[in-house]
Structure formats: structure tokens, C-alpha cells
Amino acid sequence: MLVRFGNARPIEQLNGQTALMERDAPCITYANLHDYKHDVGNLTTDQLKSHLIDSMTQRGNVTRLGEENEAVLAMLHPNGIVATHSMGAPTWISSDDQQFADFLASYYGCPTVGIDELGQFEDTYHTLAGPPGVVPMLGATMQITQNGRDIVARGVGGGQVGFTGQATGSSSTSLTDSGASWTSNQWAGCRVFASVSATQMVFGIIVSNTSTALTVDQWYTIATPGGAAGSTPSSTATFVITDGNAPAWFVGISTSSTAPAGSPPDTHSSLTSEIATSGGGLIRKIAPYAHTASANTWTYTPVYTANGTDSLPAVIASYGVFDSMVVGATPTMLYYNTISPTATIAASGDQLTLTITATTT
């Protein structure tokens, strides 16, 4: 789900401090909530405001709205996307989910804008293309892990051209093409898309490869990559290996503040004591992403909802950003940091909204 909003007072992080961006025109902030749940039919804006006030004054920003409202929290929580990108309320809201746009607009008392009307802002707003009327390229650097540098390099430069073929075998973590002649591990970190049927495809993040076989971390459903694992491709699947790198959009959390070894850590695929309880609500998940046009920062804002499977209480002390949903898979950590102050998840239903800010130079 995509959300865009008019941002008259955009902010960014400069040397660890929040600062008002000096711009000659307002900005558009873009947010991608991926496959987050967003059933706002069971919640009114007045109920949400009352709940957030209670969470801030009584529970240290820990909420209890249920999984179906994680998208709402990602946007509207005091640690959420709007608050970390703007010093004021949005001037307008647009989304490919009109019900969600209407709810956000009602919360802030602003109008909604249709997707087909967004072009009206190109001459008066800073957009992802640049200042009004300017179309430069957008680039970024940041303090990252050593393997994270490889992730960025493949993303920017493509790494190599892709490959298309037809499989001769498949499993829940592999795809084979007996006629291929690949170089060992040349595709590690890339994505392979493969057909399950004539109308369904899945993708996997390539962990390693031999001359004829790809090993993937798991198969992902294209429309909901942060959900349950996808189906295994057909044993004769048509497949495409794409250039570039799998996106680093999965965030894991840990009860340990101990940094992975190395300076910077260079080969790590998980955090120290990363939470990985199967079926739990605190495991690694895909994170909503947002960037304000012309800013030098972007954010990930995952929302975790604890459930009865999690080992509680849990004191969350660090996070990591990865290019795989699978803890321990060879696809690696982009970067990590500690959480200060720590956050205590005490009971099933408790929710933690975490904002991670990446700053370019």
C-alpha cells in the first residue's frame, strides 16, 4: 500500500538532531507500507487519539490496537512516519487504498487527493525527482556493514545482467536448471522469480548457487512478501534471475545490545540473540518505508505485535535491517544499531512501533 502526503514543514536528522528542512516549496513524503494490515473499519479517529494519549502517558508508547491496525500505527504513532518526517499535520493525503486515505485525512482534518491528481503538485512541490520542475537522480550513502556495502553496490550498479531459463527441478529452497553453466555463487544476493502455475509466480532470495542449482532462503509471495512463505515453483518452472540486489526491507529485533563481531560486522546474517520464535509476533518482518522528497534521510517504521507464542516479558535492545526474512540465511545484514532507551514488551497484545532513520551524506 502506497501513501503520499503534502508536507509543509519537512524535517530530517542532522548529526543526530531533528532539524526543519529549509525548502523554497513544500515537499511530498512517500510511504510504502508493503503488505501491512490496514482494516480501519473497526476504529474511529477519536478512539485512536484517546488510545495514543493513554499509551504515551501510561504505557511508555506501547500500544494495544491489534495486528489489524499496524498500518495505522506505522503512520500515526508518535514514533511513526508522519511525526518523524514533518513538524506539522499533512496538508493532504493520497493512497491507493481510498478507505485508508480517508481515515488518515479524518484524523488530521485534511483533504484526500486522488492518484490521478498527483501530477498537479509537480510544479509546486519537491518530489522524488527533485525540486519543482527539476528531474535529477536520487542517490544515497550511509554508515553500513561491510556486506551492506556490497548490497548497495549491486543495487546501484546492477552487479551483472540477469538470466532467464526453464527449471528441471525445484524444492522449497532450491531451483535447478541442468543446462546452466553458472559460476559458483555468482547470483548470491540476487532474486529469482519462478512460475508456480500459468498465472502465479513467487520469488526467492538466492543464498548460493552451483553451476546448475540455485539455493534460496525461502519462496516469497509477490504481493505479500512479509507474510507466510509462498508456494514451491513448478519443477519445470520458467524463471528469471534479476540484476541488482534483493531489497533490504526486513527488520529484526533482539533483547541483546551486544553488537555482532567485527568492525564493521561483515558477514552476519542475524543479530546477537535475535528473536526468532516461530509463530511469534516479534520475529523479523517487512517494514514500512518512507522518504521525504529532497531530504537526506529515509525511515523504516515496523510495528510488532506480541502474541501468546512469544517469550515475554522481552526487553528490546537492538535492531538490524536485512535482505531476507529468514534468520541466519546467507543474505546479509545491511546495518544495525542499539535501541535507547530499551522498550519492554510485557504481555501478549503489546505493540512496539520502531522508527529507524538512515541518513545520507
Summary of the structure (lengths in Angstrom):
residues: 361
radius of gyration: 21.0
end to end distance: 28.9
largest distance: 63.3
contacts: 1209
relative contact order: 0.17
helix: 17%
strand: 33%
